[in-house]
Amino acid sequence: MAFIWFIYAAWLMLIIFLTVQAIGVKRDTEPHLLQSFGLMFAIIAAFLLPRLPIFGFVNFAPVSTVLGGIGAAITIAGMALLVWARQTLGRNWSQTVSAKQEHELVRSGPYSRLRHPMYTGGLLACIGSAIVVGGPFVFLLILLGAIFVWRVDAEDRLLARQFPDEFPDYARRTNALIPFLW
């Protein structure tokens, strides 16, 4: 049970961190309310779906202490990658797929190997959390996984338009989401 509380506390701290870090980022060149609402809807749905009787099988928490520890470690590793990537982006971060004013192509830190390490970290954190808690994090993994795959393609297209000279070489040298695979 302690691992379950740990997971929820870690996510709450991550959300607070990301919210505070969003202050002072560069402005988007145009609004993207539909993307923001879509992300919010996915998160709300992930926490409501396990309450439906048809999806009761995903409510398997608590798990064994060993499995809980493994899941918590995966969660922390994913969140650490996400935070490192977010810090590396600095003011270039955006909640949505959008061009920024004075946009820069970041290629340092985790971006030297992965084009979308925040998504990789988020998915790892969801996998670890799903192992420990089940329920909402199983659905969060599925829903965010689908959103992140869409966003990888959309962001790559955006970056190719924004940085036509730099992005093609950067894309060839890095993986999109999964090290050594994709």
C-alpha positions as CSV (number, residue, x, y, z in Angstrom):
1,M,0.0,0.0,0.0
2,A,2.9,2.3,0.7
3,F,4.0,2.1,-3.0
4,I,0.6,3.1,-4.1
5,W,0.8,6.3,-2.0
6,F,4.3,6.9,-3.2
7,I,3.2,6.7,-6.9
8,Y,0.4,9.2,-6.4
9,A,2.7,11.5,-4.4
10,A,5.3,11.3,-7.1
11,W,2.8,12.2,-9.8
12,L,1.4,15.1,-7.8
13,M,5.0,16.5,-7.3
14,L,5.7,16.1,-11.1
15,I,2.5,17.9,-12.0
16,I,3.3,20.8,-9.6
17,F,6.9,20.9,-11.0
18,L,5.7,21.0,-14.6
19,T,3.1,23.7,-13.7
20,V,5.6,25.9,-12.1
21,Q,8.1,25.3,-14.9
22,A,5.5,26.5,-17.4
23,I,5.7,30.0,-16.1
24,G,7.8,32.1,-18.4
25,V,8.1,29.8,-21.3
26,K,8.2,31.3,-24.8
27,R,4.8,32.1,-26.3
28,D,3.3,29.8,-28.8
29,T,2.9,31.4,-32.2
30,E,-0.8,30.4,-32.3
31,P,-3.3,28.9,-29.7
32,H,-3.9,25.2,-29.6
33,L,-6.9,24.8,-27.2
34,L,-8.1,21.5,-28.8
35,Q,-4.8,19.8,-28.0
36,S,-4.9,21.1,-24.4
37,F,-8.5,19.9,-23.9
38,G,-7.6,16.5,-25.5
39,L,-4.8,15.9,-23.1
40,M,-7.0,17.0,-20.1
41,F,-9.8,14.7,-21.4
42,A,-7.4,11.7,-21.7
43,I,-6.2,12.2,-18.1
44,I,-9.7,12.5,-16.7
45,A,-10.9,9.4,-18.7
46,A,-7.9,7.4,-17.5
47,F,-9.1,7.9,-13.9
48,L,-12.8,7.3,-14.6
49,L,-12.6,4.2,-16.8
50,P,-11.4,1.8,-14.1
51,R,-14.5,2.6,-12.2
52,L,-16.7,1.0,-14.9
53,P,-17.5,-2.6,-14.0
54,I,-16.3,-3.8,-17.4
55,F,-12.8,-2.6,-16.7
56,G,-12.6,-3.9,-13.1
57,F,-9.9,-6.4,-14.1
58,V,-7.3,-3.5,-14.3
59,N,-7.8,-2.8,-10.6
60,F,-5.2,-5.3,-9.4
61,A,-3.3,-3.2,-6.8
62,P,-1.7,-3.7,-4.4
63,V,0.9,-6.0,-5.8
64,S,3.8,-7.7,-4.1
65,T,6.5,-5.7,-2.4
66,V,9.1,-6.8,-4.9
67,L,6.9,-5.9,-7.9
68,G,5.9,-2.7,-6.2
69,G,9.5,-1.7,-5.7
70,I,10.3,-2.5,-9.4
71,G,7.3,-0.4,-10.5
72,A,8.3,2.5,-8.3
73,A,11.9,2.4,-9.6
74,I,10.7,2.4,-13.2
75,T,8.3,5.3,-12.3
76,I,11.1,7.3,-10.8
77,A,13.5,6.6,-13.7
78,G,10.8,7.8,-16.1
79,M,10.1,10.9,-14.2
80,A,13.8,11.7,-13.8
81,L,14.2,11.4,-17.6
82,L,11.1,13.6,-18.1
83,V,12.4,16.3,-15.7
84,W,15.9,16.2,-17.2
85,A,14.4,16.7,-20.7
86,R,12.1,19.4,-19.5
87,Q,14.9,21.3,-17.8
88,T,17.0,20.9,-21.0
89,L,14.2,22.4,-23.1
90,G,14.0,25.5,-20.9
91,R,11.8,28.2,-22.3
92,N,11.3,26.2,-25.5
93,W,8.8,23.8,-23.8
94,S,5.2,23.7,-24.8
95,Q,2.2,21.7,-23.6
96,T,1.0,21.5,-27.2
97,V,2.6,20.8,-30.5
98,S,3.3,24.3,-31.6
99,A,5.9,26.7,-32.9
100,K,7.3,29.0,-30.3
101,Q,8.5,32.6,-30.7
102,E,12.2,32.5,-31.1
103,H,12.1,28.7,-31.3
104,E,15.3,26.8,-31.0
105,L,16.2,23.2,-31.9
106,V,17.4,21.7,-28.7
107,R,20.0,18.9,-29.2
108,S,21.8,18.7,-25.9
109,G,21.2,16.5,-22.8
110,P,18.7,13.7,-23.5
111,Y,17.9,15.3,-26.8
112,S,21.3,14.2,-28.1
113,R,20.0,10.6,-28.3
114,L,16.2,11.0,-28.4
115,R,14.0,13.6,-30.1
116,H,11.2,13.2,-27.6
117,P,12.7,12.1,-24.3
118,M,9.9,13.8,-22.3
119,Y,7.4,11.3,-23.9
120,T,9.8,8.4,-23.3
121,G,10.1,9.4,-19.6
122,G,6.3,9.9,-19.3
123,L,5.6,6.5,-20.8
124,L,8.2,4.8,-18.5
125,A,6.6,6.6,-15.5
126,C,3.2,5.3,-16.7
127,I,4.5,1.7,-17.1
128,G,6.0,1.8,-13.6
129,S,2.8,3.3,-12.1
130,A,0.6,0.8,-13.9
131,I,2.7,-2.0,-12.4
132,V,2.1,-0.7,-8.9
133,V,-1.3,0.8,-9.0
134,G,-3.0,-0.7,-12.0
135,G,-6.4,0.9,-12.8
136,P,-6.0,4.5,-13.9
137,F,-2.4,4.2,-14.8
138,V,-3.1,1.3,-17.2
139,F,-5.5,3.6,-19.0
140,L,-3.1,6.6,-18.7
141,L,-0.5,4.5,-20.4
142,I,-2.8,3.5,-23.2
143,L,-4.3,7.0,-23.8
144,L,-1.0,8.9,-23.4
145,G,0.8,6.3,-25.5
146,A,-1.6,7.0,-28.4
147,I,-1.3,10.8,-27.9
148,F,2.5,10.6,-27.7
149,V,2.8,8.5,-30.8
150,W,0.7,11.1,-32.7
151,R,2.7,14.0,-31.1
152,V,6.0,12.4,-32.2
153,D,4.9,12.5,-35.8
154,A,3.3,16.0,-35.5
155,E,6.4,17.5,-33.7
156,D,8.8,16.0,-36.2
157,R,6.8,17.6,-39.0
158,L,6.7,20.9,-37.2
159,L,10.5,20.8,-36.5
160,A,11.2,19.9,-40.1
161,R,9.3,23.0,-41.2
162,Q,10.9,25.2,-38.5
163,F,14.4,24.0,-39.0
164,P,14.7,22.8,-42.6
165,D,18.5,22.9,-42.6
166,E,19.2,21.4,-39.1
167,F,16.4,18.9,-38.4
168,P,17.0,16.3,-41.2
169,D,20.5,15.5,-39.9
170,Y,19.3,15.6,-36.3
171,A,16.5,13.2,-37.1
172,R,18.9,10.8,-38.8
173,R,21.2,10.8,-35.8
174,T,18.6,10.3,-33.1
175,N,15.7,7.9,-32.3
176,A,12.3,9.4,-31.9
177,L,11.0,7.7,-28.7
178,I,12.7,4.3,-28.0
179,P,16.5,4.2,-27.8
180,F,18.0,2.0,-30.5
181,L,14.6,1.0,-31.9
182,W,12.5,4.0,-33.0
